Amino acid sequence: MSTFAKRERLLFADLLEAEGPDAPTLCEGWRTRDLAAHVVVRERRPDAAAALLIKQLGPRLDKAMEEFTAKPYEELIQLIRTGPPRFSPFQLKQIDEASNTIEFYVHTEDVRRARPDWTPRELDPVFQDALWSRMERTARLMGRSAPTGLVLRRPNGQTVVAHRGTPVVTVTGEPSELLLFSYGRQSAADVELDGDKEAIARLHESKQLGI
């Protein structure tokens, strides 16, 4: 049975293929080739990907990224499509769903929304609920360094506190848009912000959201 993570993986791979290796992304300094290499390194070189959380491993990550970025673009796309190696924990459905549903959704939007003519992708309510459920578990991690208090709110009134502090800014939108906002894609997220004007400006321009 297909899962959200597998579906988003294939959508991401198809989009990378359609856009080519040199298309822009929302990830500063990265083209589609770099983003593809990042995803492959994350799944196939956990010793290097750990640098996303452990800064001392930065040189190892840089070397792995250089190695995979140099591979043929078509090979990177195929590695994304086929998924992690056999003995990777990402092969377990529960871990794949928990870790990769958001990963592939966000990176797909990194490519889609870097185009000047992008339009919102219609997502079904079941997927929105799944994104909300995952975001509830990651909101405090993503918002831990926010420069203001941060509350994320769905249109139906459900809320999660991503960062405690004052003044408080409340960000309202669909779970898919709140995810993008809390993962540092504030300028590309279709949300409404409510709170002190200066606090809103600080939050909107902050580089401290996400990992």
N, CA, C and O of each residue as an XYZ file, in Angstrom:
844
protein
N       0.840     -1.195      0.000
C       0.000      0.000      0.000
C       0.877      1.248      0.000
O       1.840      1.339      0.762
N       0.546      2.189     -0.843
C       1.328      3.408     -0.940
C       1.185      4.238      0.333
O       0.174      4.160      1.032
N       2.208      5.028      0.618
C       2.189      5.906      1.771
C       2.379      7.330      1.292
O       2.751      7.566      0.142
N       2.119      8.293      2.192
C       2.349      9.695      1.840
C       3.817      9.925      1.494
O       4.131     10.631      0.535
N       4.716      9.326      2.280
C       6.142      9.534      2.040
C       6.550      9.024      0.657
O       7.304      9.691     -0.052
N       6.059      7.857      0.274
C       6.409      7.307     -1.038
C       5.818      8.166     -2.154
O       6.467      8.407     -3.172
N       4.590      8.623     -1.956
C       3.970      9.467     -2.966
C       4.748     10.764     -3.144
O       5.025     11.177     -4.270
N       5.098     11.404     -2.037
C       5.829     12.669     -2.124
C       7.225     12.460     -2.703
O       7.739     13.327     -3.411
N       7.830     11.334     -2.411
C       9.145     11.013     -2.981
C       9.084     10.979     -4.514
O       9.919     11.580     -5.190
N       8.091     10.273     -5.046
C       7.979     10.139     -6.497
C       7.614     11.467     -7.153
O       8.100     11.777     -8.241
N       6.759     12.255     -6.495
C       6.429     13.580     -7.027
C       7.675     14.465     -7.085
O       7.886     15.199     -8.051
N       8.487     14.383     -6.044
C       9.720     15.178     -5.986
C      10.675     14.755     -7.095
O      11.250     15.604     -7.777
N      10.847     13.446     -7.281
C      11.748     12.950     -8.320
C      11.262     13.365     -9.705
O      12.061     13.779    -10.545
N       9.961     13.257     -9.946
C       9.408     13.656    -11.240
C       9.624     15.145    -11.495
O       9.935     15.553    -12.614
N       9.457     15.947    -10.456
C       9.638     17.391    -10.602
C      11.090     17.733    -10.898
O      11.374     18.562    -11.763
N      12.021     17.087    -10.173
C      13.441     17.312    -10.446
C      13.787     16.965    -11.887
O      14.528     17.688    -12.552
N      13.242     15.855    -12.357
C      13.506     15.434    -13.736
C      12.973     16.456    -14.730
O      13.645     16.795    -15.704
N      11.765     16.944    -14.480
C      11.146     17.903    -15.396
C      11.879     19.240    -15.408
O      11.991     19.876    -16.456
N      12.380     19.670    -14.251
C      13.013     20.987    -14.147
C      14.457     20.992    -14.623
O      14.960     22.034    -15.042
N      15.133     19.852    -14.567
C      16.535     19.812    -14.958
C      17.459     20.178    -13.806
O      16.980     20.593    -12.751
N      18.770     20.035    -13.978
C      19.725     20.181    -12.872
C      20.021     21.605    -12.422
O      20.592     21.799    -11.349
N      19.650     22.597    -13.210
C      20.065     23.974    -12.912
C      18.907     24.909    -12.599
O      19.061     26.128    -12.672
N      17.750     24.356    -12.251
C      16.601     25.192    -11.905
C      16.780     25.775    -10.504
O      17.436     25.163     -9.661
N      16.208     26.943    -10.249
C      16.332     27.561     -8.926
C      15.513     26.820     -7.871
O      14.579     26.089     -8.200
N      15.867     27.012     -6.615
C      15.104     26.475     -5.491
C      15.000     27.565     -4.420
O      15.653     28.604     -4.511
N      14.181     27.315     -3.420
C      14.076     28.253     -2.297
C      15.237     28.119     -1.317
O      15.382     28.942     -0.413
N      16.062     27.095     -1.487
C      17.221     26.896     -0.614
C      18.361     27.785     -1.110
O      18.894     27.582     -2.201
N      18.716     28.745     -0.312
C      19.676     29.767     -0.731
C      20.973     29.153     -1.241
O      21.614     28.363     -0.548
N      21.350     29.527     -2.459
C      22.598     29.060     -3.042
C      22.521     27.706     -3.722
O      23.501     27.250     -4.310
N      21.364     27.059     -3.646
C      21.218     25.723     -4.219
C      20.369     25.744     -5.478
O      19.339     26.416     -5.540
N      20.821     24.990     -6.489
C      20.009     24.671     -7.650
C      19.417     23.276     -7.441
O      19.662     22.646     -6.412
N      18.653     22.803     -8.396
C      18.012     21.496     -8.236
C      19.034     20.369     -8.084
O      18.769     19.402     -7.369
N      20.176     20.467     -8.726
C      21.200     19.433     -8.559
C      21.662     19.348     -7.097
O      21.825     18.254     -6.558
N      21.867     20.495     -6.467
C      22.305     20.518     -5.078
C      21.246     19.919     -4.153
O      21.560     19.173     -3.226
N      19.989     20.262     -4.424
C      18.899     19.749     -3.596
C      18.779     18.242     -3.746
O      18.550     17.537     -2.762
N      18.929     17.742     -4.960
C      18.890     16.296     -5.184
C      20.025     15.606     -4.432
O      19.817     14.564     -3.811
N      21.225     16.186     -4.489
C      22.370     15.604     -3.786
C      22.136     15.604     -2.277
O      22.485     14.638     -1.599
N      21.555     16.664     -1.753
C      21.251     16.751     -0.325
C      20.360     15.604      0.120
O      20.617     14.968      1.143
N      19.298     15.337     -0.659
C      18.358     14.276     -0.295
C      19.052     12.911     -0.324
O      18.825     12.084      0.559
N      19.885     12.674     -1.321
C      20.573     11.395     -1.421
C      21.572     11.228     -0.279
O      21.657     10.153      0.315
N      22.326     12.276      0.032
C      23.281     12.211      1.144
C      22.550     11.927      2.453
O      23.014     11.127      3.266
N      21.429     12.570      2.653
C      20.657     12.374      3.883
C      20.281     10.912      4.079
O      20.309     10.410      5.203
N      19.927     10.219      2.985
C      19.488      8.834      3.103
C      20.620      7.819      3.029
O      20.519      6.737      3.609
N      21.694      8.152      2.324
C      22.737      7.173      2.067
C      24.040      7.432      2.807
O      24.921      6.572      2.829
N      24.174      8.606      3.412
C      25.376      8.914      4.176
C      24.981      9.523      5.516
O      25.200     10.712      5.746
N      24.396      8.707      6.408
C      23.967      9.244      7.702
C      25.119      9.820      8.523
O      24.915     10.712      9.346
N      26.336      9.304      8.295
C      27.492      9.832      9.021
C      27.756     11.286      8.652
O      28.230     12.067      9.476
N      27.443     11.647      7.399
C      27.630     13.026      6.949
C      26.401     13.863      7.231
O      26.517     15.019      7.636
N      25.202     13.284      7.018
C      23.964     14.034      7.229
C      23.798     14.470      8.682
O      23.075     15.426      8.965
N      24.462     13.776      9.600
C      24.382     14.152     11.015
C      24.893     15.559     11.257
O      24.605     16.151     12.297
N      25.649     16.104     10.312
C      26.168     17.465     10.448
C      25.058     18.501     10.465
O      25.279     19.634     10.893
N      23.858     18.131     10.004
C      22.732     19.060     10.077
C      22.409     19.395     11.519
O      21.855     20.456     11.807
N      22.756     18.488     12.431
C      22.522     18.708     13.864
C      23.820     18.856     14.650
O      23.845     19.510     15.693
N      24.900     18.249     14.152
C      26.196     18.286     14.849
C      27.175     19.074     13.978
O      27.734     18.533     13.024
N      27.378     20.328     14.300
C      28.130     21.234     13.434
C      29.578     20.787     13.224
O      30.178     21.112     12.199
N      30.152     20.040     14.190
C      31.539     19.603     14.064
C      31.747     18.655     12.885
O      32.872     18.467     12.423
N      30.656     18.060     12.402
C      30.751     17.136     11.273
C      30.613     17.860      9.932
O      30.506     17.218      8.888
N      30.616     19.166      9.959
C      30.439     19.954      8.749
C      31.368     19.562      7.606
O      30.897     19.393      6.482
N      32.668     19.410      7.849
C      33.573     19.038      6.751
C      33.191     17.706      6.096
O      33.312     17.556      4.881
N      32.736     16.754      6.889
C      32.322     15.468      6.324
C      31.117     15.637      5.410
O      31.041     15.021      4.348
N      30.172     16.482      5.834
C      28.994     16.746      5.004
C      29.395     17.459      3.723
O      28.900     17.124      2.647
N      30.279     18.429      3.826
C      30.727     19.167      2.635
C      31.367     18.216      1.617
O      31.129     18.333      0.415
N      32.173     17.282      2.106
C      32.835     16.337      1.217
C      31.826     15.413      0.546
O      31.931     15.134     -0.649
N      30.837     14.935      1.326
C      29.816     14.050      0.764
C      28.966     14.789     -0.261
O      28.631     14.232     -1.307
N      28.619     16.031      0.028
C      27.837     16.819     -0.919
C      28.614     17.047     -2.210
O      28.050     16.967     -3.301
N      29.884     17.325     -2.088
C      30.717     17.526     -3.280
C      30.759     16.253     -4.125
O      30.684     16.305     -5.352
N      30.881     15.118     -3.449
C      30.944     13.831     -4.149
C      29.644     13.534     -4.900
O      29.676     13.125     -6.061
N      28.509     13.738     -4.242
C      27.239     13.381     -4.870
C      26.783     14.431     -5.880
O      26.120     14.097     -6.862
N      27.125     15.671     -5.653
C      26.766     16.706     -6.623
C      27.466     16.467     -7.956
O      26.959     16.856     -9.008
N      28.630     15.827     -7.910
C      29.398     15.564     -9.126
C      28.839     14.385     -9.925
O      29.229     14.181    -11.075
N      27.941     13.615     -9.337
C      27.372     12.471    -10.045
C      26.418     12.947    -11.137
O      25.901     14.063    -11.068
N      26.184     12.107    -12.142
C      25.199     12.481    -13.171
C      23.846     12.761    -12.528
O      23.403     12.040    -11.633
N      23.209     13.807    -12.995
C      21.924     14.227    -12.423
C      20.895     13.105    -12.514
O      20.122     12.897    -11.579
N      20.879     12.387    -13.626
C      19.922     11.296    -13.802
C      20.141     10.209    -12.759
O      19.182      9.574    -12.320
N      21.392      9.985    -12.356
C      21.686      8.989    -11.329
C      21.135      9.427     -9.972
O      20.603      8.610     -9.221
N      21.262     10.704     -9.664
C      20.720     11.217     -8.404
C      19.200     11.025     -8.354
O      18.653     10.606     -7.334
N      18.538     11.331     -9.449
C      17.081     11.181     -9.489
C      16.696      9.721     -9.300
O      15.734      9.418     -8.594
N      17.442      8.812     -9.927
C      17.139      7.394     -9.779
C      17.361      6.931     -8.347
O      16.587      6.121     -7.837
N      18.396      7.425     -7.692
C      18.648      7.075     -6.290
C      17.512      7.574     -5.397
O      17.144      6.906     -4.430
N      16.957      8.739     -5.717
C      15.812      9.247     -4.956
C      14.597      8.352     -5.182
O      13.894      8.002     -4.235
N      14.354      7.985     -6.433
C      13.191      7.156     -6.748
C      13.263      5.787     -6.065
O      12.270      5.303     -5.521
N      14.432      5.176     -6.098
C      14.563      3.829     -5.542
C      14.618      3.829     -4.026
O      14.385      2.797     -3.397
N      14.922      4.970     -3.435
C      14.892      5.060     -1.990
C      16.195      4.670     -1.327
O      17.195      4.422     -2.001
N      16.183      4.617     -0.011
C      17.400      4.352      0.754
C      17.900      2.929      0.563
O      17.151      2.071      0.095
N      19.161      2.660      0.920
C      19.697      1.303      0.781
C      18.968      0.304      1.682
O      18.222      0.682      2.586
N      19.202     -0.958      1.413
C      18.421     -2.043      2.008
C      18.352     -1.998      3.524
O      17.281     -2.199      4.097
N      19.463     -1.742      4.179
C      19.499     -1.834      5.635
C      19.329     -0.480      6.325
O      19.584     -0.355      7.523
N      18.906      0.514      5.581
C      18.666      1.828      6.169
C      17.410      1.808      7.037
O      16.436      1.139      6.691
N      17.416      2.532      8.162
C      16.188      2.626      8.963
C      15.035      3.262      8.204
O      13.872      3.062      8.557
N      15.352      4.032      7.157
C      14.298      4.638      6.347
C      13.486      3.597      5.571
O      12.425      3.907      5.030
N      13.993      2.359      5.520
C      13.239      1.293      4.870
C      12.022      0.877      5.698
O      11.080      0.294      5.161
N      12.034      1.169      6.984
C      10.902      0.839      7.846
C       9.780      1.850      7.598
O      10.005      3.060      7.633
N       8.584      1.346      7.350
C       7.474      2.206      6.959
C       7.218      3.314      7.975
O       6.994      4.465      7.600
N       7.251      2.966      9.268
C       6.943      3.968     10.293
C       7.970      5.098     10.285
O       7.613      6.269     10.418
N       9.246      4.745     10.130
C      10.302      5.761     10.122
C      10.242      6.568      8.829
O      10.430      7.785      8.837
N       9.980      5.884      7.727
C       9.865      6.573      6.446
C       8.749      7.609      6.488
O       8.938      8.751      6.069
N       7.584      7.208      6.993
C       6.453      8.133      7.068
C       6.757      9.307      7.991
O       6.471     10.457      7.659
N       7.339      9.011      9.154
C       7.601     10.056     10.146
C       8.667     11.040      9.672
O       8.587     12.233      9.965
N       9.662     10.543      8.940
C      10.802     11.381      8.569
C      10.709     11.978      7.178
O      11.214     13.074      6.937
N      10.067     11.267      6.259
C      10.160     11.667      4.863
C       8.920     12.338      4.287
O       9.009     12.986      3.244
N       7.773     12.202      4.931
C       6.584     12.873      4.404
C       6.819     14.379      4.326
O       6.590     14.998      3.288
N       7.276     14.957      5.426
C       7.557     16.395      5.452
C       8.768     16.726      4.582
O       8.754     17.711      3.843
N       9.806     15.910      4.670
C      11.027     16.170      3.904
C      10.733     16.354      2.422
O      11.173     17.325      1.807
N       9.991     15.419      1.860
C       9.746     15.482      0.419
C       8.680     16.515      0.064
O       8.747     17.122     -1.005
N       7.707     16.724      0.934
C       6.736     17.780      0.655
C       7.433     19.145      0.612
O       7.244     19.911     -0.333
N       8.228     19.442      1.624
C       8.892     20.749      1.698
C       9.837     20.947      0.515
O       9.856     22.019     -0.090
N      10.618     19.923      0.185
C      11.578     20.102     -0.904
C      10.891     20.180     -2.269
O      11.394     20.839     -3.179
N       9.754     19.514     -2.414
C       8.997     19.683     -3.655
C       8.558     21.136     -3.804
O       8.643     21.713     -4.888
N       8.088     21.719     -2.703
C       7.680     23.121     -2.746
C       8.876     24.050     -2.913
O       8.741     25.136     -3.477
N      10.050     23.633     -2.427
C      11.262     24.431     -2.649
C      11.520     24.636     -4.141
O      12.006     25.686     -4.562
N      11.190     23.624     -4.924
C      11.376     23.721     -6.373
C      10.187     24.425     -7.023
O      10.365     25.337     -7.831
N       8.979     23.999     -6.669
C       7.776     24.570     -7.286
C       7.692     26.084     -7.079
O       7.419     26.834     -8.016
N       7.930     26.520     -5.843
C       7.697     27.925     -5.500
C       8.867     28.837     -5.832
O       8.796     30.048     -5.621
N       9.931     28.264     -6.345
C      11.034     29.103     -6.822
C      10.749     29.632     -8.218
O      11.453     30.516     -8.706
N       9.712     29.090     -8.868
C       9.328     29.558    -10.196
C       8.407     30.770    -10.062
O       7.571     30.808     -9.160
N       8.546     31.751    -10.936
C       7.719     32.960    -10.815
C       6.238     32.704    -11.074
O       5.395     33.486    -10.635
N       5.907     31.628    -11.775
C       4.518     31.383    -12.144
C       3.881     30.248    -11.339
O       2.924     29.621    -11.794
N       4.418     29.986    -10.135
C       3.896     28.857     -9.373
C       2.465     29.128     -8.893
O       2.068     30.272     -8.669
N       1.726     28.060     -8.747
C       0.368     28.131     -8.209
C       0.249     27.135     -7.073
O       0.952     26.125     -7.067
N      -0.631     27.398     -6.104
C      -0.768     26.479     -4.970
C      -1.184     25.086     -5.432
O      -1.988     24.931     -6.351
N      -0.632     24.106     -4.790
C      -0.991     22.715     -5.069
C      -2.187     22.338     -4.202
O      -2.174     22.570     -2.993
N      -3.200     21.769     -4.800
C      -4.385     21.376     -4.041
C      -4.106     20.071     -3.290
O      -3.760     19.058     -3.897
N      -4.257     20.108     -1.982
C      -3.996     18.946     -1.138
C      -5.292     18.492     -0.486
O      -6.088     19.314     -0.033
N      -5.499     17.193     -0.438
C      -6.736     16.682      0.135
C      -6.708     16.792      1.657
O      -5.628     16.834      2.245
N      -7.875     16.840      2.310
C      -7.955     17.016      3.763
C      -7.217     15.947      4.557
O      -6.676     16.238      5.624
N      -7.186     14.714      4.054
C      -6.493     13.645      4.778
C      -4.994     13.929      4.848
O      -4.360     13.721      5.883
N      -4.443     14.400      3.750
C      -3.012     14.731      3.744
C      -2.740     15.949      4.621
O      -1.731     15.992      5.324
N      -3.630     16.936      4.587
C      -3.462     18.104      5.458
C      -3.464     17.671      6.923
O      -2.662     18.171      7.713
N      -4.336     16.768      7.288
C      -4.376     16.274      8.668
C      -3.078     15.544      9.015
O      -2.557     15.678     10.122
N      -2.564     14.776      8.059
C      -1.312     14.059      8.293
C      -0.159     15.036      8.498
O       0.687     14.825      9.367
N      -0.121     16.105      7.700
C       0.921     17.121      7.869
C       0.794     17.822      9.209
O       1.797     18.097      9.867
N      -0.436     18.112      9.617
C      -0.653     18.755     10.910
C      -0.158     17.870     12.053
O       0.500     18.344     12.979
N      -0.480     16.590     11.975
C      -0.059     15.656     13.009
C       1.458     15.631     13.142
O       1.989     15.622     14.252
N       2.143     15.619     12.023
C       3.604     15.610     12.070
C       4.147     16.947     12.551
O       5.143     16.995     13.272
N       3.494     18.027     12.153
C       3.972     19.338     12.563
C       3.801     19.546     14.067
O       4.630     20.202     14.697
N       2.741     18.996     14.643
C       2.561     19.118     16.084
C       3.761     18.551     16.833
O       4.119     19.034     17.908
N       4.381     17.517     16.252
C       5.520     16.881     16.920
C       6.845     17.589     16.653
O       7.814     17.387     17.386
N       6.894     18.414     15.614
C       8.162     19.061     15.261
C       8.158     20.573     15.459
O       9.194     21.220     15.310
N       7.000     21.139     15.795
C       6.872     22.598     15.837
C       7.872     23.240     16.800
O       8.489     24.251     16.464
N       8.035     22.669     17.980
C       8.941     23.293     18.956
C      10.398     23.205     18.518
O      11.193     24.099     18.810
N      10.746     22.132     17.822
C      12.108     22.031     17.294
C      12.340     23.087     16.229
O      13.367     23.766     16.238
N      11.394     23.230     15.311
C      11.552     24.187     14.222
C      11.506     25.632     14.718
O      12.161     26.509     14.155
N      10.731     25.873     15.771
C      10.565     27.239     16.259
C      11.405     27.593     17.460
O      11.224     28.657     18.052
N      12.325     26.716     17.831
C      13.060     26.893     19.090
C      13.871     28.184     19.140
O      14.098     28.730     20.220
N      14.309     28.677     17.980
C      15.134     29.893     17.945
C      14.385     31.094     17.389
O      15.002     32.098     17.033
N      13.073     31.003     17.310
C      12.283     32.116     16.783
C      12.522     33.378     17.612
O      12.655     33.294     18.833
N      12.579     34.545     16.967
C      12.861     35.779     17.693
C      11.669     36.317     18.472
O      11.795     37.308     19.192
N      10.514     35.675     18.336
C       9.303     36.090     19.055
C       8.568     34.840     19.529
O       8.916     33.722     19.149
N       7.538     35.042     20.370
C       6.641     33.932     20.628
C       5.956     33.552     19.324
O       5.668     34.415     18.495
N       5.694     32.257     19.142
C       5.150     31.802     17.856
C       4.069     30.756     18.077
O       4.317     29.694     18.649
N       2.865     31.075     17.614
C       1.739     30.147     17.666
C       1.297     29.854     16.238
O       1.108     30.772     15.440
N       1.133     28.577     15.920
C       0.672     28.160     14.600
C      -0.771     27.715     14.712
O      -1.110     26.920     15.589
N      -1.631     28.221     13.828
C      -3.072     27.959     13.942
C      -3.652     27.551     12.599
O      -3.395     28.183     11.574
N      -4.438     26.484     12.624
C      -5.195     26.067     11.440
C      -6.462     26.912     11.327
O      -6.903     27.493     12.319
N      -7.051     26.988     10.137
C      -8.322     27.706      9.988
C      -9.435     27.140     10.864
O     -10.373     27.860     11.205
N      -9.347     25.850     11.236
C     -10.386     25.253     12.094
C     -10.175     25.550     13.571
O     -10.956     25.096     14.407
N      -9.124     26.311     13.909
C      -8.897     26.706     15.291
C      -7.857     25.895     16.027
O      -7.417     26.316     17.096
N      -7.440     24.749     15.507
C      -6.396     23.964     16.163
C      -5.098     24.767     16.198
O      -4.726     25.410     15.216
N      -4.420     24.722     17.332
C      -3.189     25.493     17.474
C      -2.078     24.645     18.082
O      -2.324     23.639     18.748
N      -0.859     25.081     17.833
C       0.305     24.506     18.484
C       1.276     25.650     18.767
O       1.467     26.538     17.936
N       1.882     25.614     19.947
C       2.862     26.633     20.331
C       4.237     26.176     19.869
O       4.758     25.170     20.350
N       4.817     26.914     18.942
C       6.130     26.561     18.417
C       7.260     27.196     19.225
O       8.375     26.676     19.269
N       6.955     28.330     19.864
C       7.966     28.993     20.691
C       7.277     29.865     21.729
O       6.414     30.678     21.395
N       7.659     29.692     22.981
C       7.087     30.516     24.049
C       7.912     31.786     24.198
O       9.142     31.746     24.190
N       7.222     32.907     24.334
C       7.903     34.179     24.488
C       6.960     35.317     24.183
O       5.814     35.096     23.789
N       7.434     36.526     24.361
C       6.643     37.716     24.054
C       7.505     38.681     23.247
O       8.726     38.701     23.402
N       6.877     39.476     22.392
C       5.465     39.422     22.015
C       5.162     38.166     21.198
O       6.070     37.545     20.646
N       3.893     37.798     21.124
C       3.482     36.587     20.422
C       2.962     36.938     19.030
O       2.193     37.883     18.860
N       3.388     36.176     18.060
C       2.853     36.274     16.709
C       2.091     34.987     16.411
O       2.621     33.891     16.590
N       0.856     35.124     15.960
C       0.045     33.968     15.576
C       0.022     33.872     14.058
O      -0.337     34.824     13.364
N       0.409     32.709     13.559
C       0.454     32.472     12.116
C      -0.675     31.504     11.774
O      -0.734     30.397     12.310
N      -1.564     31.922     10.886
C      -2.733     31.116     10.532
C      -2.667     30.681      9.079
O      -2.373     31.481      8.191
N      -2.943     29.403      8.847
C      -2.951     28.877      7.489
C      -3.189     27.386      7.501
O      -3.272     26.773      8.565
N      -3.299     26.802      6.330
C      -3.424     25.353      6.232
C      -2.127     24.708      6.727
O      -1.064     25.324      6.647
N      -2.202     23.467      7.239
C      -0.996     22.811      7.743
C       0.168     22.816      6.755
O       1.320     22.992      7.153
N      -0.124     22.626      5.485
C       0.933     22.623      4.472
C       1.665     23.953      4.418
O       2.879     23.988      4.222
N       0.933     25.046      4.592
C       1.537     26.379      4.554
C       2.253     26.697      5.866
O       3.310     27.329      5.864
N       1.681     26.263      6.971
C       2.331     26.462      8.267
C       3.655     25.706      8.332
O       4.624     26.179      8.926
N       3.684     24.534      7.719
C       4.930     23.773      7.649
C       6.017     24.569      6.946
O       7.135     24.694      7.446
N       5.680     25.098      5.796
C       6.669     25.867      5.041
C       7.148     27.066      5.848
O       8.338     27.383      5.854
N       6.230     27.724      6.519
C       6.603     28.884      7.325
C       7.558     28.471      8.449
O       8.602     29.095      8.640
N       7.203     27.431      9.181
C       8.014     27.030     10.332
C       9.337     26.396      9.920
O      10.261     26.313     10.729
N       9.435     25.950      8.679
C      10.687     25.387      8.168
C      11.550     26.435      7.474
O      12.479     26.098      6.740
N      11.234     27.717      7.712
C      12.087     28.785      7.217
C      11.766     29.307      5.848
O      12.553     30.058      5.271
N      10.594     28.918      5.296
C      10.191     29.415      3.977
C       9.098     30.466      4.132
O       8.070     30.403      3.457
N       9.318     31.430      5.019
C       8.262     32.386      5.357
C       7.738     33.140      4.139
O       6.529     33.320      3.996
N       8.628     33.579      3.271
C       8.205     34.421      2.152
C       7.389     33.659      1.120
O       6.695     34.272      0.309
N       7.462     32.337      1.137
C       6.741     31.539      0.153
C       5.476     30.914      0.718
O       4.731     30.268     -0.019
N       5.217     31.092      2.006
C       4.068     30.453      2.650
C       2.833     31.343      2.572
O       2.910     32.550      2.802
N       1.703     30.741      2.249
C       0.429     31.463      2.149
C      -0.247     31.449      3.516
O      -1.076     30.585      3.803
N       0.115     32.410      4.351
C      -0.372     32.471      5.725
C      -0.724     33.908      6.090
O      -0.366     34.853      5.387
N      -1.438     34.050      7.213
C      -1.733     35.363      7.773
C      -1.051     35.473      9.134
O      -1.085     34.536      9.932
N      -0.430     36.626      9.393
C       0.277     36.845     10.644
C      -0.444     37.901     11.460
O      -0.836     38.947     10.943
N      -0.612     37.614     12.730
C      -1.313     38.542     13.618
C      -0.462     38.787     14.860
O       0.024     37.849     15.492
N      -0.292     40.053     15.195
C       0.499     40.400     16.364
C       1.111     41.774     16.209
O       0.734     42.538     15.321
N       2.065     42.085     17.085
C       2.781     43.351     17.023
C       3.502     43.500     15.682
O       4.164     42.569     15.225
N       3.375     44.667     15.055
C       3.930     44.855     13.708
C       5.433     44.629     13.655
O       5.940     44.004     12.722
N       6.149     45.138     14.659
C       7.601     44.946     14.662
C       7.955     43.484     14.853
O       8.900     42.984     14.243
N       7.197     42.794     15.702
C       7.450     41.371     15.928
C       7.177     40.571     14.656
O       7.923     39.650     14.324
N       6.113     40.922     13.953
C       5.795     40.240     12.700
C       6.931     40.416     11.699
O       7.337     39.461     11.038
N       7.438     41.635     11.592
C       8.530     41.896     10.655
C       9.772     41.089     11.022
O      10.434     40.532     10.146
N      10.087     41.026     12.316
C      11.254     40.261     12.767
C      11.095     38.786     12.462
O      12.034     38.131     12.011
N       9.907     38.269     12.708
C       9.664     36.844     12.472
C       9.689     36.524     10.995
O      10.241     35.502     10.588
N       9.100     37.382     10.194
C       8.998     37.125      8.761
C      10.374     37.107      8.098
O      10.598     36.370      7.138
N      11.289     37.921      8.616
C      12.617     38.019      8.012
C      13.643     37.130      8.713
O      14.797     37.070      8.286
N      13.245     36.448      9.770
C      14.184     35.666     10.570
C      14.785     34.506      9.783
O      14.097     33.841      9.009
N      16.079     34.275      9.994
C      16.761     33.114      9.421
C      16.860     31.992     10.450
O      17.559     31.003     10.234
N      16.156     32.152     11.572
C      16.328     31.230     12.694
C      15.257     30.138     12.774
O      15.305     29.294     13.668
N      14.309     30.145     11.863
C      13.307     29.088     11.862
C      13.849     27.863     11.131
O      14.685     27.983     10.235
N      13.369     26.692     11.520
C      13.820     25.456     10.889
C      15.095     24.957     11.534
O      15.504     25.411     12.603
N      15.713     23.999     10.844
C      16.947     23.392     11.380
C      18.152     24.190     10.897
O      19.289     23.854     11.229
